[in-house]
Amino acid sequence: MKKNSSLKILSIVGTSIIPFAITPLIVSCSKKGEDLSNVKMYDKNYRILFNGAGEILDYDGNATELEIPEYLENNSVTSSPYYGKRIKVKYVGDSAFKWSDQEDSGRPKLQKVTLPNSIICIYDEAFRNNELTSIEIPDSVTEIKSNAFNSNKLNYVKLSNSLIEIYPYAFYNNLLLTQIVIPNSVTKISVGAFENTSIKNVTLPSTCEYSSFSFPESCVVEGGKKET
């Protein structure tokens, strides 16, 4: 996988916090769906879009516990208008921390991750197939995309109080998860979002749309608006 030696993330091993000597973290300054006509490619590792926002694209380290920083230093590409400046991390990109048999067989799975309050969106499969046991989603997050936390070992999830939408299969296949509190800000919970968990009952905001397959078949859903 691609690496960039100028970007720092903290690896937590036991009680120690160790900055990587060579970090496998990559930053992009584009938002999904945004016009990329003004993007200039400075090297193969990341691109700069003139909104100055950072997106984590890839992780290839060996830590089991991570603290993602709120800012990253851009000190590698001197021709960049953001050279020497701090880039605020707003997005966790597609498959950024996903574990797969084909590509990551020699790397341990993540067991703990701490997200900064700057994150706006967690994209598709961002943390899929790891061993996370708990996650606190910062209140800055408005969307959790498809399969973002699919197939972990979550037994505790705290959702963002600014969260608007939970996309398909976002928390699918977390069998240890027995309860979830849905914030009043949530307007849609898509199919499979909490399927194959052990949630027995849940209360939804009155304006929240959900599918017959958003939760386990045996789960008792109170409130919300069921899609027909």
Secondary structure, 3 states (H helix, E strand, C coil): CCCCCCCCCEEEECCEEEECCCCCCCEECCCCCCCCCCCEECCCCCEECCCCEEEECCCCCCCCEEECCCEEEECCCCCCCCCCEEEEEEEECCCCCCCCHHHHCCCCCCCEEECCCCCCEECCCCCCCCCCCEEECCCCCCEECCCCCCCCCCCEEECCCCCCEECCCCCCCCCCCCCCCCCCCCCEECCCCCCCCCCCEEEEEEEEEECCCCCCCCCEEEEEEECC
